[in-house]
Amino acid sequence: MQRPEVGDPLGTWRFDGIRPEALREMAIVLDDPNPIHLDADVVVALGLGDRPVNQGPSNVGYVANMLAGLGADATIERLGVRFLANVFAGDVVVAGGTVTGRTDEPDGSARIDCDVWLDVEGGGRALEGVAQVLLPAGAGAGR
């Protein structure tokens, strides 16, 4: 396949329903005992909603999974995001992006700059940001 050009969509990556058990497991992995990830009653008491809140690093990971779809040899060199809204247990999320720049290197590799995002299906944008991905010589878009 051809390498992505400026203006090309990156495609999407969808995660169908965040399980409350996964939030508990991630809280252990991240050593994050914040009760908003574990206890819906705390979330309600804080006025944040009625379901546990997904961890931010997991939300960023969904975007990284989408970028990984550019190919097995692609390297995410930079990823910066801004959190806009919470993602809750049970939500379906979709990550995507658009190529905003491309630099072809003398060795045949290409660096692509991208706007990236994560949306909650039926809701709003949960995060947005920018990324730079290195595609090695001979690598296509992987799609």
Phi, psi and omega in degrees: 000159178285151175291151180296143178252161177305131181096344180289139171287150179274353188091180182233160175228125187245139175238116188270087170087105179281121183278137176304326179297326179293326177295320177296315180297317180292325177300323177291312181300317183274356186052049184242093183277011182305122185294345178294341178270350190238335192225111181298328179297322177293319179299317178296314182300328180274356179074025182265353183139204183229011179226154177303148183267131177293149179288143178303315179301328176294319179297319177296323179299326178296321177293318178298322177298319178298316179295327178298338177293353177287347177144152183299332182264000179290144179238123174282111182270327178214143175210116177231133183227162174237128180277130184248329183202160178284152170246135186245159173308135181093343180292149169257129181240152179228124177258144178200186180183178180220141177285127180249347179195156178210132177237119176274123183271156180301333181278003180095351177280169178220141173254129177244135174261142187220145161272135181232160182203163172225123179247147171269123180300129182079004180229215184247191178282126181268326175205158175213158181182200181227154178216156170233130183234134176264125174254116183294165179308134177084351181276136175263202182279344180074010182246000000 
